[in-house]
Amino acid sequence: MKTVLVPTDFNVESTKIIDALMQSQHEKLNIIFLHAFKLSDSVTDMLMLNYRSRDYENISDEFYAQLNHYKSKYASQLNLGIEYFYGSTVVAFKNFLEALDVACIAYPKAYNFKPINKYSIDPKFLTGRSGCEVMELDIIDHDVNENLIETKMHERTLQNVNV
């Protein structure tokens, strides 16, 4: 099983990368959605680091519902998780990647960092220097059934119009 890290702001749109990953990888995947925070300078915040349940309040019910949808869609091929990284050094991030046994990091091609609170940091600063493979994937909606209209004109119709 290959572990893929996906930096996110927990926007529902960011879950679309799951379809792109499942099509690009032909093995069972462990996908971890990650948001990075710098550590506060406050001693009180440092002491409360273990009590970070309030960080999970940043994740909408719609995001969880979409993860559950993908869990059922790819039941035998996929594990999903959510993690937070607290720190701002590449060394700490490398240790984090090693602890999670991350094989690669995946971003959507149109990735745009959006902080979820004042301590959020752009993960590209860390991922680009981590030494881990970084992929950029198109996150098009793979399940959309398009209603296409045939626009081909038959030869006889064209001849009649040209006369």
C-alpha positions in Angstrom: 0.0 0.0 0.0 1.3 3.4 -1.0 0.8 6.4 1.2 0.1 9.7 -0.5 0.0 13.1 1.3 -2.4 15.7 0.0 -2.1 19.2 1.5 -5.5 20.8 1.9 -7.5 23.6 3.4 -10.4 21.1 3.9 -12.4 22.5 1.0 -14.8 19.9 -0.5 -13.2 20.6 -4.0 -9.9 19.2 -2.7 -11.4 15.7 -2.4 -11.6 15.5 -6.2 -7.9 14.7 -6.2 -8.9 11.2 -5.0 -10.3 10.2 -8.4 -7.2 11.5 -10.1 -5.0 9.5 -7.7 -7.0 6.4 -8.1 -6.7 6.6 -11.9 -2.9 7.4 -11.9 -2.0 4.7 -9.3 -2.8 1.1 -9.9 -2.4 -0.1 -6.3 -4.1 0.3 -2.9 -3.6 3.8 -1.6 -3.5 5.4 1.8 -4.4 9.0 1.2 -3.8 11.5 4.0 -5.2 15.0 3.9 -2.8 17.4 5.6 -2.9 20.9 6.9 0.3 22.5 8.3 0.5 25.0 11.2 3.5 26.8 12.6 4.1 26.5 16.3 3.0 29.4 18.4 5.4 31.3 20.5 3.0 31.3 23.4 3.9 28.9 26.2 0.2 28.3 26.9 -0.4 27.3 23.3 2.6 24.9 23.5 1.2 23.3 26.7 -2.2 22.8 25.0 -0.7 21.2 21.9 -2.0 17.8 22.8 -5.5 19.2 23.1 -6.0 20.2 19.4 -9.5 18.9 19.0 -10.5 22.5 18.1 -8.5 22.2 14.9 -10.9 19.5 13.7 -13.7 22.2 13.9 -12.1 23.6 10.7 -13.3 20.6 8.8 -16.8 20.9 7.4 -19.5 18.1 7.6 -19.5 18.3 3.8 -15.8 17.4 3.6 -16.4 14.4 5.9 -19.4 13.4 3.8 -17.3 13.5 0.6 -14.6 11.4 2.2 -17.2 8.8 3.2 -18.5 8.9 -0.4 -15.0 8.1 -1.7 -14.5 5.4 1.0 -17.6 3.6 -0.2 -16.7 4.2 -3.9 -13.2 2.7 -3.6 -13.8 0.5 -0.6 -11.2 -2.2 -1.3 -8.6 0.1 -2.8 -8.5 3.1 -0.5 -7.8 4.3 3.1 -8.4 7.9 4.0 -7.1 10.0 6.9 -6.6 13.5 8.2 -3.5 14.8 9.8 -2.1 18.1 11.1 1.6 19.0 11.0 2.8 21.4 13.7 6.1 23.0 12.9 7.9 25.0 10.2 11.2 23.3 9.7 12.0 20.9 6.8 13.8 18.5 9.2 10.6 18.2 11.4 8.5 17.7 8.2 10.9 15.0 6.9 10.5 13.2 10.2 6.7 13.5 9.9 6.8 12.0 6.4 9.0 9.2 7.6 6.7 8.4 10.5 3.7 8.2 8.1 5.8 6.3 5.5 4.8 8.8 2.8 5.8 7.7 -0.7 4.7 10.9 -2.5 2.9 14.2 -2.1 0.1 15.2 -4.5 -1.2 18.6 -5.3 -4.0 19.6 -7.7 -2.5 21.6 -10.7 -4.5 24.7 -9.7 -3.4 24.5 -6.1 -3.9 27.8 -4.2 -3.0 27.9 -0.5 -5.8 29.2 1.7 -5.0 29.4 5.5 -7.7 28.2 7.8 -6.4 30.2 10.8 -3.6 32.6 11.7 -1.0 29.8 12.3 -1.6 28.0 8.9 1.5 27.8 6.7 1.9 27.1 3.0 3.0 23.5 2.8 4.8 24.1 -0.6 7.6 25.6 1.5 8.1 22.3 3.2 7.1 19.8 0.5 9.4 21.3 -2.1 12.4 20.8 0.1 11.5 17.5 1.7 13.1 15.3 -0.9 9.8 13.4 -1.3 8.3 13.0 -4.8 5.8 15.7 -5.5 3.0 15.2 -8.1 0.7 17.7 -9.7 -2.6 16.2 -10.9 -5.6 17.5 -12.9 -8.7 17.3 -10.7 -11.4 17.2 -13.2 -14.7 15.8 -12.3 -14.4 12.2 -13.5 -17.9 11.1 -12.7 -19.8 13.8 -14.7 -22.1 12.3 -17.3 -22.1 14.8 -20.1 -25.2 15.2 -22.3 -23.6 15.7 -25.7 -25.4 16.8 -28.8 -24.4 15.5 -32.2 -23.3 18.4 -34.3 -22.2 16.5 -37.4 -24.0 17.6 -40.6 -24.6 14.9 -43.2 -23.1 15.3 -46.6 -26.4 15.7 -48.4 -27.4 18.5 -46.1 -24.2 20.4 -46.8 -24.6 20.0 -50.6 -28.2 21.4 -50.4 -27.0 24.4 -48.3 -24.2 25.2 -50.8 -26.4 25.2 -53.8 
